[in-house]
């Protein structure tokens, strides 16, 4: 199942045996913490991380009742699949006691999780949830939820600006909203610029705006990588940015003027909307299609390359995009 369905289930109850995996590690931490908090199991729980996994220890823990008659929460986090028979045994042990909970946070990639999803089947009383890299709608929904939880006073435009500034990074969005919740005032865009950690003038989005204006961005790219932005984060940001420009380009051709609410499903601040429209109008359809193909080829190449070559390939992609523009 996907996160939206999982959220609906959580409104009623906490599923006891859950596999969490996918392209968004943030939610592995988020839901693990949610279980810890709701079950109040921080003292009695058992956690195994990566090579710490020990079948005998996990089996023993799930086979006995809580020492104080409370909850047993076992959390396993690994990038390797554990033995199928061991996994089935752990699930069976968990099912014998209604106070047992088992979370398997799998970081080995979605393609490697297929056999695990078969093991975490409904007939075994288990479920599995796959997470994807967030799009703007999902990031906005998550941010609004955090705003309510933290009682942050922030204008809609400022929240959208925060999300874009942090490049849809949910972990950073959550942390920055926690900091902003301390302020007893309505948070405006100017507050985001002055108070929020970001790569501000070095942000991925601002780099992309410069790129599509045919400006030199290699130095900015170097600084982004130095600040810890990984190649796939930048690649996904480019893909989202190009997708937005394509939507603006098509809408303006049909309607004559932009309307970000209708184009994206949410209202951009006016100056961002005008900037998107300006860049979209300047690009020919043939160039957009060529950019799309270049991004598809680059994604396949970067994913299949060694870690040492990923940065070089990203530089090559930026150069190719600039040549197309």
C-alpha positions in Angstrom: 0.0 0.0 0.0 1.0 3.6 -0.3 1.4 6.2 2.5 -2.1 7.8 2.0 -3.8 4.5 2.7 -1.4 3.8 5.7 -2.3 7.2 7.2 -6.0 6.3 7.0 -5.3 3.0 8.9 -3.3 4.8 11.5 -6.3 7.0 12.3 -8.0 3.9 13.6 -5.3 1.7 14.9 -1.6 0.8 14.8 -0.9 -2.2 12.5 1.2 -4.6 14.5 3.5 -6.1 11.8 4.7 -3.6 9.2 7.3 -3.5 6.4 8.3 0.1 5.5 10.5 0.7 2.4 10.9 2.9 -0.7 12.6 6.0 -1.9 12.1 8.2 1.1 14.1 7.3 4.2 12.6 10.2 6.1 9.3 8.3 6.6 11.2 5.3 8.0 12.3 7.5 10.8 9.0 9.4 11.0 6.8 6.3 11.5 9.3 4.5 13.7 9.2 7.5 16.0 5.4 7.6 15.8 5.2 4.0 17.0 7.6 4.7 19.8 5.6 7.7 21.0 2.1 6.1 20.6 3.1 2.8 22.3 5.3 4.5 24.9 7.7 1.7 24.4 11.0 3.6 24.5 12.2 1.8 27.6 11.2 -1.8 26.8 11.6 -1.9 23.0 14.3 -3.8 21.1 16.1 -2.3 18.1 18.5 -3.9 15.7 20.3 -1.7 13.2 22.0 -3.2 10.1 24.6 -5.7 11.1 23.4 -5.7 14.7 20.5 -8.0 13.7 20.4 -11.2 15.7 17.7 -13.7 15.1 17.9 -15.5 18.4 17.7 -12.2 20.3 14.7 -11.0 18.2 12.9 -14.3 18.5 13.4 -14.5 22.3 12.1 -10.9 22.7 8.9 -11.5 20.6 8.3 -14.9 22.3 7.9 -13.5 25.8 5.5 -11.0 27.3 6.7 -7.6 28.5 8.4 -7.8 31.8 5.9 -5.1 33.1 2.8 -6.3 31.3 3.1 -3.6 28.6 4.1 -3.5 25.0 6.9 -5.2 23.1 8.1 -3.2 20.1 10.8 -4.7 17.9 12.4 -2.5 15.2 14.7 -3.9 12.6 16.4 -1.5 10.3 18.6 -2.9 7.5 19.7 -2.6 3.9 19.9 -6.4 3.6 17.1 -8.9 3.4 17.1 -11.3 6.3 16.5 -15.0 5.9 12.9 -15.7 4.8 12.4 -18.5 7.3 13.7 -16.4 10.1 11.4 -13.5 9.0 8.4 -15.8 8.9 9.3 -17.1 12.3 9.5 -13.6 13.8 6.2 -12.7 12.3 4.6 -15.8 13.7 6.0 -15.1 17.2 4.7 -11.5 17.0 1.2 -12.8 16.1 1.1 -14.9 19.2 0.8 -11.9 21.5 -1.5 -9.0 20.8 0.9 -6.7 22.7 3.8 -7.4 20.2 4.7 -5.0 17.4 7.3 -5.6 14.7 8.5 -2.8 12.3 10.9 -3.8 9.5 12.6 -0.6 8.1 14.1 -1.8 4.8 16.7 0.4 3.1 17.8 -2.0 0.4 15.8 -0.4 -2.4 12.3 -1.0 -3.8 13.4 -3.5 -6.4 14.9 -5.7 -3.7 11.8 -5.5 -1.5 9.5 -7.6 -3.7 10.0 -10.9 -2.0 9.7 -9.1 1.4 6.2 -7.8 0.5 5.2 -11.4 -0.2 6.2 -12.3 3.3 4.4 -9.4 4.8 1.1 -10.5 3.5 -2.4 -10.0 5.0 -2.8 -13.7 5.6 0.1 -13.4 8.0 -1.5 -10.4 9.7 1.1 -8.1 8.2 1.1 -5.1 5.8 3.8 -3.3 3.8 4.0 0.4 2.9 6.1 1.8 0.1 7.2 5.5 0.1 8.2 7.6 -2.9 10.2 10.8 -3.1 7.6 13.5 -2.3 6.0 15.7 -4.9 4.9 19.2 -4.1 1.4 18.2 -3.2 2.6 15.5 -0.7 5.2 17.9 0.7 2.6 20.6 1.2 0.2 18.1 3.0 3.0 17.0 5.3 4.1 20.6 6.0 0.5 21.6 6.8 0.1 18.7 9.2 3.3 19.7 11.0 2.1 23.3 11.2 -1.0 22.2 13.0 0.9 19.8 15.3 3.4 22.6 16.2 0.9 25.4 16.1 3.1 27.5 13.8 1.7 30.8 12.7 2.7 30.9 9.1 1.1 32.4 6.0 0.3 30.0 3.1 2.7 31.8 0.8 5.5 31.6 3.3 4.8 27.9 3.8 5.0 27.3 0.1 8.2 29.3 -0.1 9.7 27.3 2.8 8.9 24.0 1.0 10.5 25.2 -2.2 13.5 26.8 -0.4 14.2 23.4 1.2 13.7 21.5 -2.1 10.9 19.3 -0.7 13.3 17.9 1.9 10.8 16.7 4.5 13.3 16.3 7.3 14.5 19.9 6.9 11.0 21.2 6.6 10.0 19.5 9.8 13.1 20.8 11.7 12.7 24.3 10.4 9.0 24.4 11.4 10.0 23.3 14.9 12.4 26.2 15.1 9.8 28.7 13.7 7.2 27.5 16.2 9.1 29.3 18.9 8.3 32.7 17.4 5.1 34.3 18.6 4.3 36.0 15.3 3.0 35.3 11.8 5.9 33.9 9.7 6.3 35.7 6.4 8.6 35.1 3.4 11.1 37.6 4.8 11.3 35.5 8.0 12.1 32.4 5.9 15.0 34.3 4.1 16.5 35.5 7.4 15.8 32.6 9.8 15.7 29.4 7.9 18.7 27.3 7.2 19.0 26.7 3.5 21.5 27.0 0.8 19.6 30.3 0.1 21.5 31.9 -2.8 23.0 28.5 -3.5 19.7 26.6 -3.4 19.1 24.0 -6.2 16.1 25.9 -7.4 17.9 29.2 -7.8 20.7 27.4 -9.6 18.1 26.0 -12.0 16.7 29.4 -12.6 20.2 30.7 -13.5 20.7 27.6 -15.7 17.5 28.3 -17.7 18.6 31.9 -18.0 21.7 30.5 -19.7 24.0 31.7 -16.9 27.1 29.8 -15.7 26.1 27.6 -12.8 29.1 25.3 -12.4 30.5 27.1 -9.4 27.1 27.1 -7.7 26.8 23.3 -8.4 30.2 22.8 -6.8 29.2 24.6 -3.7 25.9 22.7 -3.5 27.8 19.4 -3.6 30.2 20.7 -1.0 27.3 21.5 1.3 26.1 17.9 1.1 23.5 17.9 -1.7 23.7 14.4 -3.3 23.5 13.8 -7.1 20.0 12.2 -7.0 18.5 15.1 -5.0 19.8 17.6 -7.6 18.7 15.3 -10.5 15.2 15.0 -9.0 15.0 18.8 -8.5 15.9 19.3 -12.1 13.2 16.9 -13.2 10.6 18.6 -11.0 11.6 22.0 -12.3 11.5 20.9 -16.0 8.1 19.3 -15.4 6.8 22.6 -14.0 8.1 24.5 -16.9 6.5 22.1 -19.3 3.1 22.5 -17.6 3.4 26.2 -17.6 4.4 26.2 -21.3 1.4 24.1 -22.3 -1.1 26.0 -20.2 0.1 29.4 -21.4 -0.1 28.2 -25.1 -3.8 27.2 -24.5 -4.9 30.0 -22.2 -2.6 32.9 -23.0 -1.6 33.6 -19.3 -0.4 31.5 -16.3 -2.5 30.3 -13.4 -0.4 28.3 -11.0 -3.4 27.2 -9.0 -4.8 25.4 -12.1 -1.4 24.3 -13.4 0.0 22.8 -10.2 -3.0 22.5 -7.9 -1.6 25.1 -5.5 -1.0 28.9 -5.7 2.6 30.0 -6.1 3.6 33.5 -4.8 3.0 36.0 -7.7 6.7 36.7 -8.4 7.5 32.9 -8.6 4.5 32.3 -10.9 5.7 35.2 -13.1 9.2 33.8 -13.2 8.1 30.3 -14.1 5.9 31.8 -16.9 8.8 33.9 -18.2 11.1 30.9 -18.4 8.4 28.6 -19.9 7.5 31.0 -22.6 11.1 31.4 -23.7 11.6 27.6 -24.3 10.5 26.0 -27.5 8.6 22.8 -27.3 11.3 21.0 -29.3 13.9 22.0 -26.7 11.7 20.8 -23.8 11.4 17.4 -25.4 15.1 17.2 -25.9 15.7 18.2 -22.3 13.3 15.5 -21.2 15.2 12.8 -23.2 18.5 14.1 -21.8 17.2 13.8 -18.3 15.9 10.2 -18.9 19.3 9.2 -20.3 21.2 10.9 -17.5 19.1 9.2 -14.8 19.7 5.7 -16.2 23.5 6.5 -16.6 23.9 7.9 -13.1 21.9 5.1 -11.4 24.0 2.4 -13.1 27.4 4.1 -12.5 29.8 3.8 -9.6 29.6 6.4 -6.8 32.9 7.9 -7.9 31.5 8.8 -11.4 28.1 10.2 -10.3 29.3 13.7 -9.6 31.2 13.8 -13.0 28.1 12.7 -14.8 26.0 15.3 -13.0 28.4 18.0 -14.2 28.1 16.6 -17.7 24.3 16.7 -17.5 24.4 20.4 -16.5 26.7 21.2 -19.4 24.4 19.3 -21.9 21.3 21.1 -20.6 23.1 24.5 -21.0 24.0 23.5 -24.6 20.4 22.6 -25.4 19.1 25.9 -24.0 
